[in-house]
């Protein structure tokens, strides 16, 4: 088949699939293909017309069938499946889960849409707008056209707030500084509704529990000037007295074992406990009263405010002990202008057992699975403490790469105890709606690298976790201890150490202890924002106090050992900054910068291997195998005579990644990416020429690019990336850019340069 015949065949296939959808239409029906909205106003600006057009187009109904490259594949699949006889099987799944039923022209109401567009235009200040509607038919397809001719928009001249002497009128006047209604802005009914909600939210902070936005009205006076209006904020005459009265807190009553259906609200003297301002009804004595005193912000005689209301509920939920949390406010029957507040809490099962099967990938291009068994006790010492004991086992293999065949088998156990407070010799309070936590961890892991060595790791930590708000989080470990000991080192690995000294550092005994701190900021959950950010900064201070007390100095031979193992002494700092720029509803530009530095001193001549920096692999520079490049311009791959890749590592790291992400179709998403970076040593190493950091570090940056697919199954994201290098730092200076050597048609070039990565989740 020649090129012209192939093109003709493809054109016929496209036309056939396009036309085939209409033959499934019911008798007399037409396929609705969508609507066009034109805004043509001679008294309005181009910018106003453009904004109004986008707003109007979004509210036209119904929406047509989705289109991809001019075709309607979801509709085609729906028709292809036919009507299934049973609610299961591939036909049912294809028709109801993947496919999309025809949107018929009979479902379109032109007059209704016309009135919707007219109302929206007028509610946006274009009071004398004119609208028209029509349709166009081509064969069995129909499209709709709407024409809107807006008049000059009315602008706000002045906003007037209540002037009477009542207390609530004064409170409303006090909110005017943050009003959403601004002079010279266009009139907007939607903005007026938002202003009523804003005023109500402010009043809720001042004790007006029974007030709501419907008790406010905003009168419009359009006679004040040409195409201008005054907006007059008033309290409706029918607003009840309850709504205009500020309330304080009286009784605070907690039911920590509330269940629907049982008489769990029954009160007797033996089941009632008084604790500060709280009354706790806990017949089974399940919880210590102090956990509720810490969680609840309200105190007796406090002025009601919505912030404390929501913070209290958030804290009860964040205890992680209760399945349902709800509360109720009632006007006190013993004292005027006071509220009694009731909290109804339904506990989760105290003990649970969970079995998990995980799929995972790591930066070293290993893919594997892990099975874990977790036992939990959610109220260990009656203070909402969470005790978790887990056992796990897994295997990791390298699908492609030089380490193929050197599988990793691991198993271990871990115990975590979390207190819903800061356990300290002095009192610490957190004003946020998130419960501060203290966490203690003990763990053991045995890792066996086939044909190489085994490694036992013991770890323990004690520290604090707290969140200022939904964006800012802190983790401070007072101490974090790691002890690693090698076993079963094979002759093969011993041989490789003789050829490559850096491999010996992997199996050195390690004793690391000291405080760590990390701070995380993110606003990526705010989906409406065009620009969102993520930042995580960590600092690791190992052995500093011990080194200072003992006067350890490895350079002078004064190395101090604990249990016959030299303890590590270093400072390590790492910063991870990410930026996400939303280009559209299904596309974004994601970027990341990582800057890290580690400095060993005192009892250590260099950073311990497990704390050093690495680069390359599925979540880093994807055009290079994990840990195969660097440090600096040193060529670890050519210097290595082993049958597997060495673990190149360093003291300083700089990495940059940027990735364009877009939806292709359905659950399939695509990406184009560019990665750059490297790492360096602080000190000269005679076995690694070019590895030391210098002022020429920018000339030693590795660069790679590629493309990938992401399959978003909701419960996991399967990622495939194909990348190739653009710049190789280990080549001679002047020859490091290899753009002119790219040759996708060459088999040897592909074998040497193309790197395929299979991973789970996004790289960042």
Secondary structure, DSSP 8 states (H G I E B T S, - for coil): --HHHHHHHHHHHHHHHHHHTGGGS-TT--EEEEEEEEE--TTS-HHHHHHHHHHHHHH-SS-----BTTB-HHHHHHHHH---SSS-HHHHHIIIII-----BGGG--HHHHHHHHHHHHHHTT-TT-EEEEEEEEETTEEEEEEEEE-----EEEEEE---SS-HHHHHHHTTGGG-S--TTSB--HHHHHHHHHHHHHHHHTTT-TT--GGGEEEEEEEEEETTEEEEEEEE-TT--GGGG---EEEEEEEETT--TTTTTT---GGGEEEETTEEEE-TT--S-THHHHHH----TT-B--HHHHHHHHHHHHHTS-EEEEEEEEEE-SSSTTEEEEEEEEEE--SEEEEEEEEEEE-TTSEEEEEEEEEEEETTTTSS--EEEEEEEEEEEEESSSTTTT--EEEEEEEEEEEESS--SSS-----SSS--EEEEEEEEEEEEETTTEEEEEEEEEEEEEEESSSSEEEEEEEEEEEEEEEE---HHHHHHHHH-GGGGGGGS-EEEEEEEEEEEEE-TT-TT-SEEEEEEEEEEEESHHHHHHHT-BGGGTB--EETTEEB--EEEEEEEEEEEEEEETTEEEEEEEEEEEEEE-TT-SS--GGGSB---STTS-TTS-TT-S-STT--HHHH--SSS-----BSEEEEEEEEEEEEEETTEEEEEEEEEEEEEBSS--TTSTT-B--TTGGGG-EEEEEEEEEEE-SS-EEEEEEEEEEE-TTS-TT--B-GGG--TT-HHHHHHH-EEEEEES---
